[in-house]
Amino acid sequence: PSNLVRLLGLQDAPRSTLRHESIGQRLGTLLSEIGLSVQSKEREAVHLETLGAHWQSERDSLSGVDVNEEMLAMLRYQQAYQSVARFVSSVSDTVEILLELAR
């Protein structure tokens, strides 16, 4: 037999160095093991994300700080500040006009 025929025969022959599997069988086994490992790690990642979200929520509830509520309060203060700034500006303009009229 030619080298090509012997080489092709190697891929289907069980090998003691490959746990008595052929190259194709060993490759299939490795791919299955890798697939199972990936699935396991994906499930673990989802579990850890859920656990992290849970503990974040617990921490926030214990600290008594709700980021959304704090943001709303900050927006209210900002709007109040802007309103007062407009009022002060209007009063200043009015006083300036009155002073000019008094001259």
PyMOL commands that set and color helices and strands:
alter all, ss='L'
color gray80, all
select helices_A, chain A and resi 3-12+16-18+23-63+67-102
alter helices_A, ss='H'
color red, helices_A
deselect
rebuild
show_as cartoon
